[in-house]
Amino acid sequence: MNGSSPLIYVVEDEEDLGKLICASLSDYRYQVQYCATGKALFAALENQSPEICIVDLNLPDIDGMQLVKELEHRAIGVIIVSGRGGLTDRVLGLEFGADDYITKPFEPRELVARVQSLHRRLEKQKKQLEQAPKQALFANWSFQPESLSLSREGQSESLSRAEGDMLLALLKHPFQILSRDQLLGENCVPYDRSIDVRMSRLRKKIESDPQHPELIKTVYGAGYMLTTDVKWR
């Protein structure tokens, strides 16, 4: 395997399915490591951080949602693979920072396509961060895209990568309406409310009153707009 190809950890307690996922990804030149438990994943993370983790929710030693939340601020892409296909689980997965959610049963090629899409987006984001100014100043907030951190006097917030992507897009286009597709880019979870869930999380971190947002306005039928000046440095 080419050492420069992306590394993916597959966290799945069903060994046969885990090995099938690994084999499918290996066929597309990904480096893959299988973990049967959350404990095995954390041990692997001590040695090397992957680009993407594929996480089953029903693990024997830790709740999968809690595991996703633990990964949220590690700059790792997360795809949930689960038999839980209900609305509540999908919303919760997104709220905890997952980038995508795929329900069982699924075709291995579909999962590979989701991985490829997320990988492209992560690579694009890395290039954008390399070219972007180091800090954005808006409404008394300071946002550092590279570390996905927000701060102002007496307060600091850490964003998930999905939240940071949306905020960065808004900061680059203040007073312009951005559609849902423009905000999500390739980060498109096949779930109609994914953008609403992530926008709600972002507003809770930056708005004085998230129920009546002033910084990020909803333009019904069109998208969202940042309504404040932005300075980059």
C-alpha positions as CSV (number, residue, x, y, z in Angstrom):
1,M,0.0,0.0,0.0
2,N,1.2,3.4,-0.9
3,G,2.3,5.2,2.4
4,S,0.9,8.5,1.1
5,S,-2.6,7.2,0.6
6,P,-5.3,8.3,3.2
7,L,-5.5,6.3,6.4
8,I,-9.0,5.1,7.5
9,Y,-10.0,3.4,10.8
10,V,-13.0,1.2,10.6
11,V,-14.7,0.7,14.0
12,E,-17.2,-2.1,13.7
13,D,-18.0,-4.9,16.1
14,E,-19.3,-7.3,13.4
15,E,-16.0,-8.7,12.2
16,D,-17.2,-10.0,8.9
17,L,-18.7,-6.6,8.0
18,G,-15.7,-4.8,9.3
19,K,-13.4,-6.9,7.1
20,L,-15.7,-6.4,4.1
21,I,-15.5,-2.6,4.5
22,C,-11.7,-2.8,4.9
23,A,-11.4,-4.9,1.7
24,S,-13.6,-2.6,-0.3
25,L,-11.6,0.5,0.8
26,S,-8.3,-1.3,0.1
27,D,-9.4,-2.0,-3.4
28,Y,-9.5,1.8,-3.9
29,R,-6.0,2.3,-2.5
30,Y,-6.9,3.5,1.0
31,Q,-4.8,2.4,3.9
32,V,-7.2,0.7,6.4
33,Q,-7.0,-0.4,10.0
34,Y,-9.8,-2.4,11.6
35,C,-10.9,-1.8,15.2
36,A,-13.5,-4.0,16.9
37,T,-14.0,-1.8,19.9
38,G,-13.8,1.8,21.0
39,K,-10.9,0.9,23.2
40,A,-9.0,-0.5,20.2
41,L,-9.7,2.8,18.3
42,F,-8.3,5.0,21.1
43,A,-5.2,2.7,21.3
44,A,-4.7,3.2,17.5
45,L,-5.2,7.0,17.8
46,E,-2.3,7.1,20.3
47,N,0.0,5.8,17.5
48,Q,-1.4,7.6,14.4
49,S,-4.3,9.9,13.6
50,P,-6.3,8.8,10.5
51,E,-8.0,11.1,8.0
52,I,-11.3,9.4,8.4
53,C,-13.0,7.1,10.9
54,I,-16.0,4.9,10.0
55,V,-17.9,4.3,13.2
56,D,-20.6,1.8,14.0
57,L,-23.0,3.0,16.8
58,N,-23.5,-0.4,18.4
59,L,-20.1,-1.1,20.0
60,P,-19.6,-3.5,22.9
61,D,-17.6,-1.1,25.2
62,I,-18.7,2.4,24.4
63,D,-21.8,4.2,23.0
64,G,-21.1,5.0,19.4
65,M,-22.5,8.5,19.7
66,Q,-20.2,9.3,22.6
67,L,-17.3,8.0,20.5
68,V,-18.3,10.3,17.6
69,K,-18.4,13.2,20.1
70,E,-14.9,12.3,21.3
71,L,-13.6,12.5,17.7
72,E,-15.3,15.8,17.0
73,H,-12.4,18.1,17.8
74,R,-9.6,15.8,16.5
75,A,-9.7,17.1,12.9
76,I,-10.8,13.6,11.8
77,G,-13.6,13.0,9.3
78,V,-16.3,10.8,10.7
79,I,-18.8,8.6,8.9
80,I,-21.4,6.8,11.0
81,V,-22.5,3.4,9.8
82,S,-25.4,2.0,11.7
83,G,-28.6,0.0,11.6
84,R,-30.3,2.9,13.4
85,G,-32.0,4.7,10.6
86,G,-34.4,6.8,12.6
87,L,-34.7,10.5,12.5
88,T,-33.5,11.0,16.1
89,D,-30.3,9.1,15.5
90,R,-29.5,10.9,12.3
91,V,-30.0,14.3,14.0
92,L,-28.0,13.2,17.0
93,G,-25.2,12.0,14.9
94,L,-25.0,15.3,13.1
95,E,-25.2,17.2,16.4
96,F,-22.3,15.2,17.7
97,G,-20.2,16.2,14.7
98,A,-20.4,13.3,12.2
99,D,-19.8,14.3,8.6
100,D,-22.0,11.6,7.1
101,Y,-24.5,8.9,8.1
102,I,-25.2,5.7,6.2
103,T,-27.7,3.1,7.3
104,K,-27.3,-0.7,7.2
105,P,-27.7,-2.6,5.0
106,F,-25.7,-0.8,2.4
107,E,-23.7,-1.5,-0.7
108,P,-19.9,-1.4,-0.1
109,R,-19.5,0.8,-3.2
110,E,-21.9,3.3,-1.8
111,L,-19.7,3.6,1.4
112,V,-16.6,4.0,-0.8
113,A,-18.3,6.8,-2.7
114,R,-19.1,8.6,0.6
115,V,-15.5,8.2,1.7
116,Q,-14.2,9.5,-1.6
117,S,-16.5,12.5,-1.3
118,L,-15.4,13.3,2.3
119,H,-11.8,12.8,1.3
120,R,-12.1,15.3,-1.5
121,R,-13.7,17.9,0.8
122,L,-11.0,17.4,3.5
123,E,-8.3,17.9,0.9
124,K,-10.0,21.0,-0.4
125,Q,-10.3,22.4,3.1
126,K,-6.6,21.8,3.8
127,K,-5.7,23.9,0.7
128,Q,-8.1,26.6,1.7
129,L,-6.7,26.9,5.2
130,E,-3.2,27.1,3.8
131,Q,-4.2,30.0,1.6
132,A,-6.5,31.7,4.1
133,P,-5.5,34.5,6.4
134,K,-4.9,33.3,9.9
135,Q,-7.7,35.2,11.7
136,A,-11.1,36.7,11.1
137,L,-12.5,39.4,13.3
138,F,-16.3,39.9,13.4
139,A,-18.8,41.1,16.0
140,N,-16.2,41.0,18.8
141,W,-15.3,37.4,17.9
142,S,-11.9,36.1,16.6
143,F,-12.0,33.0,14.5
144,Q,-8.9,31.0,13.7
145,P,-9.7,28.7,10.7
146,E,-6.7,26.5,11.2
147,S,-7.5,25.5,14.8
148,L,-11.3,25.9,14.4
149,S,-11.4,28.0,17.5
150,L,-13.5,31.1,18.4
151,S,-12.7,33.5,21.1
152,R,-13.7,36.8,22.6
153,E,-13.1,38.4,26.0
154,G,-13.9,35.8,28.6
155,Q,-15.2,33.2,26.2
156,S,-13.9,30.6,23.9
157,E,-15.6,28.0,21.7
158,S,-14.3,25.0,19.7
159,L,-16.1,24.3,16.4
160,S,-16.5,21.0,14.6
161,R,-15.0,20.9,11.1
162,A,-18.5,21.1,9.6
163,E,-19.4,24.1,11.7
164,G,-16.0,25.7,10.9
165,D,-16.6,25.1,7.1
166,M,-19.9,26.9,7.2
167,L,-18.6,29.8,9.3
168,L,-15.6,30.2,7.0
169,A,-17.9,30.4,4.0
170,L,-20.1,33.0,5.6
171,L,-17.1,35.0,6.8
172,K,-15.7,35.1,3.2
173,H,-19.0,36.5,1.9
174,P,-20.5,38.9,4.4
175,F,-23.9,40.4,3.5
176,Q,-24.3,37.9,0.8
177,I,-27.0,35.1,0.7
178,L,-25.4,31.7,0.6
179,S,-27.5,28.7,-0.4
180,R,-27.5,25.5,1.5
181,D,-25.5,23.9,-1.3
182,Q,-22.9,26.6,-1.1
183,L,-22.6,26.2,2.6
184,L,-22.4,22.4,2.5
185,G,-20.3,22.0,-0.6
186,E,-19.4,18.3,-0.9
187,N,-20.3,17.8,2.7
188,C,-23.8,16.7,1.8
189,V,-25.4,14.2,4.1
190,P,-28.5,12.6,2.4
191,Y,-30.8,14.1,5.0
192,D,-32.8,17.3,4.4
193,R,-32.3,18.9,7.8
194,S,-28.5,18.4,8.0
195,I,-27.7,22.1,7.3
196,D,-30.4,23.2,9.9
197,V,-28.8,21.0,12.6
198,R,-25.3,22.3,12.0
199,M,-26.5,25.9,11.7
200,S,-28.3,25.6,15.0
201,R,-25.2,24.3,16.7
202,L,-23.1,27.2,15.2
203,R,-25.7,29.8,16.3
204,K,-25.6,28.5,19.8
205,K,-21.9,29.2,20.0
206,I,-21.8,32.7,18.4
207,E,-25.3,34.3,18.9
208,S,-26.3,36.2,22.1
209,D,-29.8,34.7,21.5
210,P,-29.8,31.7,19.2
211,Q,-33.6,31.6,19.1
212,H,-33.5,35.1,17.6
213,P,-30.2,35.2,15.6
214,E,-28.7,38.6,14.6
215,L,-25.4,37.6,13.1
216,I,-26.5,34.8,10.8
217,K,-29.9,35.5,9.3
218,T,-32.1,32.9,7.6
219,V,-33.3,34.1,4.2
220,Y,-36.3,31.9,3.8
221,G,-36.3,30.0,0.5
222,A,-32.8,31.2,-0.3
223,G,-30.3,30.4,2.4
224,Y,-28.3,32.2,5.1
225,M,-26.5,35.5,5.3
226,L,-23.8,36.9,7.7
227,T,-24.9,40.4,8.7
228,T,-21.7,41.9,10.1
229,D,-18.4,43.3,8.9
230,V,-15.4,41.0,8.8
231,K,-11.7,41.9,9.0
232,W,-9.0,39.4,8.1
233,R,-5.5,39.5,9.3
